[in-house]
């Protein structure tokens, strides 16, 4: 019987996924340079010098990123070294869109403020003006990024009666036809939207994509939701606008300096914080693992991996 390929696993996955992986591979949590493949997460950095310093005799052929994003890996350096890099698109789209909606409803209907009121023993009964929030039906959603997840959230919002503005590198005619969404400029989106939802990937091109000048354009009644990447926002500028009452609230699943979260954000009652759980459903995380091992098996069989982020000879 031939020896099973060695796969470096940076962190344990779901038990079902671990069982499947163990049947296919020899799993290791150390010595990535001695492995045939690797499954890693966004917490695991692979800068250019990793690929430069990798021993020439290393059998490493593929890094399977357990995420859609890939800003933790220097793709150019991996390509130069001839190591495939893959990600896990599509399978976490609906899960992240659902969390985006959950954050929006949580902050706009002040759910966690109400939860704290009860838990801390301060609720004295129903009152006509207690914890008044804002409905979303008839409001205008601004999508900053209209890829898979942005469009999925747009469809949810459309079904709930929201109109949609969006920015994207290219127009999305099918999305527009299905939701009556309008492709606009960033300034127009910021000034007209009642909800701004961020769905951009990370990296140098999107770092601080939303700055103080953009927050200044937003309505004081607007909500900001981010399930994309934390460093897309100038977080200090966001805090300043929230503290000054220039935004109604925010729902954040990602942060500029993860896992560190600013004390200022934690202290704002109109901000809902979740610990980067956009894809955290049982179904999505298992599907992500499945894509990782399918890509690894393809590469080890001499084939082009289905979710490759670039091509190799």
Beta strands, then each sheet from edge to edge (+ up, - down):
strand 1: 6-9
strand 2: 26-28
strand 3: 37-40
strand 4: 62-65
strand 5: 84-86
strand 6: 140-144
strand 7: 163-167
strand 8: 182-183
strand 9: 195-198
strand 10: 223-226
strand 11: 249-252
strand 12: 271-273
sheet 1: 2+ 1+ 3+ 4+ 5+
sheet 2: 8+ 7+ 6+ 9+ 10+ 11+ 12+
end
